[in-house]
C-alpha cells in the first residue's frame, strides 16, 4: 500500500497561495521600479531646466521667459514631491506583499512538516507490520520444524 497524505489537497492549495503571493510581490516591485524611473526622469528634467535657466541668465532675458522657466521648475519640483509620495506608498505596498508572502511560506512549511511527520509515522507503522509478519512466519516455521524434531 502506497503512502497517501490525507491533507495533500490543502498542501497544494497552500503552495498555490504562496505562488500567487510571489507573483503579487513581483508585480508590486515592478511598479515600484517604474515609479523610481519616473522620479529619475523628473529629476533629470528639473536639472535640465535649472541648467538652461542658468545658461540663459548669463545674457539679458525677457521677463516672461524667465517666468516660464520658474513656473516649469516649480511644476517639476511639485511633480518630484508627488512622485516621492507615490514611491513611499508603493514601498509600503511592497512591504505588505512581502509580509503576505512570508505568511504564506510559513503556512506551506507547516503543512509540509505535518506531511513529513505523517509519512514518518506511516513508515514506522509499515515497518512494525512487516516485522510482526516476519516474526509470525518465524514462529510458524519454528513450530513446524520443532514439532518434527521432537518425533
GICORGI-V152758 format. One record per pair of residues at least 12 apart in sequence whose ideal C-beta (glycine too) atoms are under 6 Angstrom apart, sorted by the first residue. I is the first residue (numbers start at 1). GAP is how many residues later the second one is. D is the distance in Angstrom with one decimal. If there is no record, write none. Layout:
i=[I I]
gap=[GAP GAP]
d=[D D]
This chain:
i=[3 3 5 5 11 14 14 14 15 17 18 18 18 21 21 21 24 25 25 25 28 28 28 29 31 32 32 35 35 35 38 39 42 42 42 45 46 49 49 53]
gap=[116 119 110 113 100 93 94 97 93 87 86 87 90 79 80 83 73 72 73 76 65 66 69 65 59 58 62 51 52 55 45 44 37 38 41 31 30 23 24 16]
d=[5.7 5.1 4.9 5.9 4.4 5.1 4.4 5.2 5.8 5.0 4.2 5.8 5.1 5.2 4.1 4.5 5.1 4.3 5.8 5.2 5.1 4.6 4.6 5.8 5.7 4.5 5.4 5.3 4.9 5.4 5.9 4.4 5.1 4.9 5.8 5.7 4.3 5.3 5.1 4.4]
